[in-house]
Amino acid sequence: MLLYLRSKGIKNYLATHKTCKPHIDAGPNILDGWFNTDVELKGKGVYFLDVSRRFPIQDQTFGYILSEHLIEHFTYKDGLRVLKECCRVLKPGGTIRIATPDIDKIIKLRTKEKSELQNRYIKWHMDHCLPEIGIYKDIFAINNAFHGFGHRFLYDDETLQDSLTKTGYIHITRCAPGESGDKNLCGIDSRAKDEMTNFTT
């Protein structure tokens, strides 16, 4: 990973924040108090970060890292590398929050006896992502979750926890979108603000 240090942004941020918190691949979800980064600089206050390279940052720099719907855009092997690099720059006792699609929720859309929420999600997904299909069928939503949006590898709970353990993390906890036992991490997920966008997270 690479933070664009020729900008004064990261230096100023590190100098003025007691608890340093990079938000990687922030997109439009700009968070106050966080160092918002992205590979595409589309908004004010967003700094360049190329997640395919190494952070030019000293070990144990950050108290928190937020990664929302990013890791699924890497292969499994590259995802391990990203997690390991994030672990390197976290302080002892630091925390990374990862939001990513849950493959089990996606696969369960295929069940014949769907819940009301599952049916609503399929309709929403088709209307927003595949309106040209013109029908509401689980098979299209499932395939799009796997192959759409630039996804490379989708995780279940066991595989994500195993990946985190392999790359140096301990005390791994699963939380609902928007929720956390740490007040610094509550309500910061952009997709947690809407029932449909967080359904598979």
N, C-alpha and C positions, 0 to 999 in steps of 0.2 A: 504494500500500500504506500501511497505517496501523498503527503500533505504538501501543498505548494508553499514552501517556506520563503520563497522570494517575496511573497506578500508579507506585509507587516502584521496581517491579521492574526495568525497563530501566535506570534511572539507577544503581541499585545494581549491576546486572550490569556495566555499562560501567566503573564505578569500581573493581570488584574483579577484573576479568579482563584480563590482559595481551593475550590473543588473544580477540577477541570473535566469537562464532559463533552467529548466529541459525539456528534450525531452524524453517523456515516450514511451516505446516500439519502440525504434529507428530503430531496424533491421539494414539493410545495409546503411541507410540514416544518416550518421554521419555528424553533423553540427558543424562548427567552432563556438566557443563562447557559445555553449550550453552544458549542462551536459547530455550527451547521455546515456540513460539507457535502459535495456532490461532484460527480465527474462532469456534469453540465452546469455551467454557471448561469442559471436562468433568473435568479432573484437577488435582491440586495441582501447583503449580509451572509451570502453563501460562498464558501471557499473551496477551491479545487482539491479533490481527492481522487486518485486513481486506485481503485481497489485491487487492481491486478499487480500492484507493486508494494514494496515494503515501506512502512512508516519511517521517515528519517527523523525519528523521535527517540529520545533516550528511554531505556527500560523504566517501568514503574512511574509513568508520568500522570496517568489519568485515574480519577476516582470512579468514573462511570463511562460506559459506551452504550449508545443506542443503535441498534441495527434493525430496521423495520422493513420486512419484505425485500431482503437483499440476498441472503445466503442461498436461496433457491435458484438464483441466477448463475450459480457456479456448479461445476461438476462436484461430485462427492469429494474427490481428491483435492481440488482447489478450495473447496469449502473448509477442509481441515487446515489448509495453509492460512486462510483468512482468520479462522478462529485462533490459531496458534499465535499469529502476529498480534491480534487484539489482546490476547492474554499477556503477551510480552510487555505491552505498554500500559497495562493496568497495574496500579499499586497493589501491594498486598492487602487483601480484604476488599478490593475493588469489585465492581459488578458490571457485567454486560447484560443488557436486556435484548433478547432476540424475538422478533415476531416473524413468523413464517407460516405458509400454508401447511395444514395438517392433512397428510395423505389419507388418514383413516376417515376423516370427515368427508373427504371428496369421494372415496370409494363407497361409503355408505349411501351416497346419493343414488346408487344403483339398486337399492333394496326395493322390492315390489310394494311393500307397505310403507309409504313415505309419511313422515310427519308433515304437519301443516307448514312448519318452518322450512323443511327441505323443499317442498313444492314451491313455496314463495321464493326461495333462493334460486331454484332452477329458472323460474320465470324472470326474476330480476337479472340473472346472469345472461340469459338469452337476449333480453331486451337491451341490455347495456353493452354486451360484448359481441353478440352474434345476431343482430336484428335481421340480417339478410336471410337467415335460415327459415324464419317464419313459423317455426313450431317449437313447442316446449318439451324437449326430451332430455333426460338425464345424460345420455351418451354424449351429446354435444358439449354439455357443460363440463363433464369429466375429462373429455379429450382436450378441451381448451385449457383446463387447469393444468394438465400435464405439458402440453406443447405450446400453449399461447404465452404471451407476455415475456418471452425470452427465458422461460424456466428451463433449468438443466437437471435439477435433482430435487424431488420433494421428499420431506422427512416424515417419519412417524415419531412418536415420543421416544421410543427406545433408541432409535438410530441417532436422533439429535442429542440425547443425553450421552450416548456412547461417544459421539464425536467431541462433545465438550469435555468429557473425562479424558479422552486421549490427548487433548491439546492443553491440559493443565488446569481445568476448572474443577472446583469442588462446591459442595452445598448447592446443587442444582435444584431449582424449584419451578414447577409449572404453575403459571397464573393465567387467569382469564384476561382477555384483551382489556387494557385500561386499568387493570388492578395489579397491586404489588404490596408486599409487606414493607417496602421502603418508600417513604413519601416522595422522594426525588424521582421515582419512576411511575407514580400513579398518574393516570390520565394523559400520558404523553403520546400514546399511539394514535396516529391520525385515523386509522381505520376502525378504531374502537368507538368512534363517534357515531357510527351507523351500523345497524343490525346486519345488513346485508354485506357490507364490505368487510365486516369482521367475522362472518359466519364460518369460514374455513380456517381462520387464524388460530 
